Every structure is written in structure tokens, then in C-alpha cells.
């Protein structure tokens, strides 16, 4: 993979970029920072086209909604917010009881989910940001959330080492997919919902068959905790990033490495472009890189 720097720390600032979200139609990238800003970056020119301010803590997750007109963010300031992409309207705010660390959107179902350090997940309306239901999902930090394709299931992972499936239509636990002893630091769900990918504190990635939890494959390639996972738009590749400064692209058909690159510091976030096959990575230095196939 070739790499091109899309965003560098400005004015000598070492503000980390903590989360990424590519616009569904391409052309821009949403970047959340440790100082509470959301930067919209032109992916062709590498220029900041808009800065949104309002959070009082690190932005742990960003999601640009499918219509491109709104952005949902979750933060360590104990809020989830819904922002208009243009205009000066105030955001809608959903308050949590502890730092928010994970976010998932089910656009077709009109719902979102935000998971916090205390193990609670709030299911909310995308239209109003009103809380629909509180789920006490885990004993520790929620580290990953993903809705199934039909929006009726929600997969959750946590520092408590567990991965669970929740029935969102009934707002209750369906079953525990996997329970193991290590912290789960990142999670991704395959495009067909059949496999869950768990990035562990040790640097291992577990590939778990959702219907048969005994069917587990281990991907070894990182030397430190796996901090970010992302599935390519065509579902053929998994990207992983870790605190070892490595970005790895895996072929999911064979579970083998396709490419490996190294960046300046620990990886904080990954996001695939919807059309151009590019992978974007962010790290603790505040640098965003475009990986070009």
C-alpha cells in the first residue's frame, strides 16, 4: 500500500485524532479529536472544510449518516450528540452516566446505540436522539457495538472479555457469543453478519463464527493491543490497527495478510472509503493517513 498524509497536527499541536468516519458518498472524512472537535476533511485536497466544536472531552466515535446531512458523535464528556452538517443549529444531546466509548448506527431502523464505561448501552432514536431503552450489557467498559444488517440485533463487546448478542426488538439479551479472559479493545462485524472480529489486549484478533462460537480462528500479526478494526465496503478485507504502530490488511477468504504498513505512533481509528478502496488511519500524533491500493 502507498500512503499519503491527509492531515497533520496543526500549529505544533499534538492533539490526537481519536475517531474516523468516511462520508457514505465519499469526498470527506469526519475526524474526532481528544480536545472535543470534529474536523471534516476533504479527502482529495487534504484540507479541513469544517470544524465543529461543542464537546468537552475526547470524541470517541463519529458517524456521518447515510444522507450526509447529519453527524452523530459520542464523547468522554458523557454525551452523544446529533449535529447538522451545515448551518448553525445547536446539536441534540443525549446524556450518559459515564464516558461514552462506542457508537453504532442502524440507519434503516432509525436507531443508534452508544456504549459507556459503566457497561450501559443507550438505544436512541436517530430522529430525536431520545433514549428508547437503557441496556446494562457488561460489567466494564463497552469497547465495540455493531447492529446486524436488519437492525434487529446488536452485538456488544467489552473490557470484561465478553461478546454478546442483544435482541433490539425486545430489548433483551439473546445470548453470549463468546466469553474469554482478555479485554476486547475493538470489534467489527462481517458484511453478512456471520463472523465477529475481536481485537484483544494482547494483540491477537479472534474470528468468531456467530452461529458456532466453538469455531474460532486466531489472526496473529500485532505486537501490542489491537485498537481498531474495520471491514472493507465489499466485505473482502479486514483492516486492523494497533498500538504497535502497524496497520494490517487481511484477506478474509484466506485469513492471510495482504499488506502491512507502519505509522508514526499507535493507531486510534480506521475507516474505509466507500468507493475508492482507500483505507484511512489515525494515530496518537494527530496524523491521518490515506492508504492507497
TORKEZA-380629 format. One record per residue (C-alpha): residue number from 1; x, y, z. Coordinates in pm, whole numbers, plus 50000, padded with zeros to 5 digits. Each point is the difference from the previous one (the first is absolute). Layout:
N
NUM;X;Y;Z
...
***
This chain:
293
1;50000;50000;50000
2;50116;50351;49923
3;49931;50257;50266
4;49924;50371;49981
5;49967;50233;50297
6;49651;50149;49998
7;50015;50199;50323
8;50291;50111;50217
9;49998;50151;50350
10;49954;50376;49963
11;50193;50276;50179
12;50222;49746;50172
13;49696;49851;50175
14;50022;49635;50101
15;49624;49962;50026
16;49921;49638;49913
17;49738;49901;49747
18;49794;49745;50189
19;49728;49900;49751
20;49927;49996;49626
21;49694;49975;49775
22;49997;50022;49620
23;49701;50167;49837
24;49771;49733;49847
25;50035;50158;49654
26;50371;50074;50041
27;50184;50328;49969
28;50036;50080;50368
29;50119;49845;50323
30;49875;50077;50351
31;50277;50009;50263
32;49936;50019;50374
33;50277;50135;50223
34;50108;49980;50362
35;49916;50367;50054
36;49634;49952;49902
37;50003;50121;49639
38;49857;49833;49689
39;50198;50083;49687
40;49853;49941;49655
41;50287;49943;49759
42;49990;50005;49620
43;50148;49661;49905
44;50130;50123;49663
45;50164;50324;50112
46;50082;49910;50357
47;49851;50325;50127
48;49773;50058;50299
49;49669;50120;49854
50;49810;50032;50328
51;50070;49994;50374
52;49722;49914;50243
53;50053;50085;50366
54;49791;49924;50306
55;50125;49685;50173
56;50195;50047;50321
57;50193;49675;49976
58;50158;49764;49749
59;49773;49900;49713
60;50001;49621;50023
61;49782;49932;49695
62;49875;50180;49689
63;49738;49889;49749
64;49895;50199;49693
65;49645;49888;49925
66;49904;49851;49665
67;49828;50311;49866
68;50314;50200;50081
69;49808;50281;50168
70;50061;49906;50364
71;50279;49868;50219
72;49971;49797;50321
73;50284;50014;50253
74;50066;49845;50339
75;50248;50139;50250
76;50178;49955;50328
77;49804;50306;50117
78;49713;49753;50065
79;49787;50111;49704
80;49891;49880;49658
81;49914;50282;49760
82;49820;50038;49668
83;50140;50284;49790
84;49873;50158;49678
85;50285;49980;49750
86;49927;50351;49880
87;49849;50300;50171
88;50031;50131;50353
89;49724;49805;50175
90;50083;49870;50346
91;50048;49622;50021
92;49756;49764;50165
93;50158;49852;50314
94;49957;49664;50172
95;50159;49979;50345
96;50170;49690;50145
97;50116;49909;50350
98;50363;49942;49902
99;50246;50050;49713
100;49861;49879;49665
101;50242;49773;49816
102;49811;49831;49713
103;49732;50087;49744
104;49797;49811;49739
105;49733;50114;49755
106;49713;49802;49846
107;49884;50257;49746
108;49731;49783;49842
109;49846;49939;50343
110;50037;50365;50102
111;50193;49907;50314
112;50343;50044;50151
113;50184;49848;50295
114;50266;50156;50222
115;50199;49802;50255
116;50172;50141;50308
117;50274;49926;50249
118;49747;49876;50258
119;49881;49722;49766
120;49671;50169;49914
121;49878;50032;49640
122;49735;50253;49910
123;49782;49924;49697
124;49879;50329;49851
125;49792;50145;49718
126;50196;50149;49711
127;49724;50251;49942
128;49980;50147;50349
129;50301;49854;50186
130;49758;49900;50275
131;50097;49691;50198
132;49774;49705;49916
133;50149;49748;50240
134;50293;49958;50239
135;50177;49663;49985
136;50243;49895;50271
137;50213;49791;49769
138;50338;49943;50169
139;50192;50021;50326
140;50260;50236;49857
141;50073;50243;49714
142;49803;49942;49680
143;50268;49984;49729
144;49801;49913;49688
145;49647;50013;49857
146;49856;49878;49670
147;49643;49962;49876
148;49913;49702;49783
149;49900;50087;49645
150;49625;49993;50071
151;50039;50217;50311
152;49835;49746;50231
153;50318;49876;50166
154;50275;50186;50183
155;50340;49848;50071
156;50191;50142;50296
157;50355;49944;50125
158;50176;50112;50313
159;50314;50016;50207
160;49837;49723;50206
161;50099;49760;49718
162;49648;49920;49882
163;49822;50034;49666
164;49619;49994;50012
165;49703;50014;49764
166;49696;50206;50099
167;49650;49980;49853
168;49923;50368;49931
169;49635;49927;49916
170;49950;49871;50357
171;50285;50196;50164
172;50136;49693;50172
173;50304;49772;49983
174;49988;49726;49739
175;50317;49813;50093
176;50370;50035;50075
177;50198;49938;49682
178;50334;49962;50176
179;50139;50038;50349
180;50377;50001;50049
181;50254;50148;50237
182;50153;50287;49803
183;49879;50355;49952
184;49833;50053;49664
185;50131;50334;49871
186;49839;50011;49653
187;49727;49820;49806
188;49870;49969;49645
189;49718;49800;49841
190;50024;49837;49657
191;49772;50130;49725
192;49787;49685;50007
193;49976;50008;50383
194;50153;49651;50022
195;50331;50083;50168
196;50102;50227;50285
197;50357;50131;50015
198;50138;50076;50345
199;50322;50195;50055
200;50156;49900;50329
201;50227;50174;50250
202;50280;49753;49922
203;50006;50081;49627
204;49809;49693;49881
205;49691;50027;49779
206;49732;49736;50052
207;49772;49910;49709
208;49683;49854;50152
209;49723;49818;49814
210;49683;50163;50132
211;49794;49682;49971
212;50273;49770;50134
213;50214;50173;50266
214;50222;49691;50019
215;50117;50087;49648
216;50270;50258;50083
217;50301;50098;49787
218;50293;50201;50136
219;50174;50262;49786
220;50349;50083;50124
221;50183;50305;49868
222;49999;50272;50264
223;50253;50036;50281
224;49780;50214;50224
225;49630;50051;50063
226;49768;50019;49698
227;49835;50341;50023
228;49797;50018;49676
229;49829;49766;49752
230;49810;50080;49679
231;49839;49790;49724
232;50041;50118;49639
233;49682;50106;49814
234;50007;49687;49782
235;50044;49778;50306
236;50317;49840;49862
237;50255;50153;50238
238;50053;50073;50368
239;50222;50288;50105
240;50157;49993;50344
241;50204;50256;50188
242;50189;49978;50325
243;50211;50181;50253
244;50299;49833;49831
245;49960;50264;49723
246;49900;49734;49745
247;49713;50019;49753
248;49924;49656;49852
249;49755;49906;49723
250;49880;49638;50012
251;49837;49798;49721
252;49690;49858;50166
253;49965;49710;49759
254;50334;49859;50113
255;50054;50189;50329
256;50347;50093;49871
257;50174;50335;49991
258;49978;50199;49679
259;50195;50307;50108
260;50172;50142;50307
261;50103;50361;50058
262;50151;50188;50292
263;49914;50352;50120
264;50134;50255;50247
265;49823;49890;50317
266;49725;49775;50132
267;49692;49963;49779
268;49682;50154;50143
269;49747;49953;49717
270;49944;49851;49654
271;49740;50068;49730
272;49960;49883;49639
273;49902;50229;49713
274;49667;49892;49849
275;50107;50000;49636
276;50371;50050;49947
277;50135;49704;50198
278;50203;50229;50222
279;50054;49930;50366
280;50041;50288;50244
281;50188;49973;50328
282;50044;50236;50294
283;50257;49988;50278
284;50097;50158;50331
285;50214;50263;49826
286;49692;50153;49835
287;50101;49883;49653
288;49745;49854;49756
289;50136;49786;49715
290;49831;49882;49681
291;50117;49649;49900
292;49969;49972;49623
293;49957;49654;49840
***
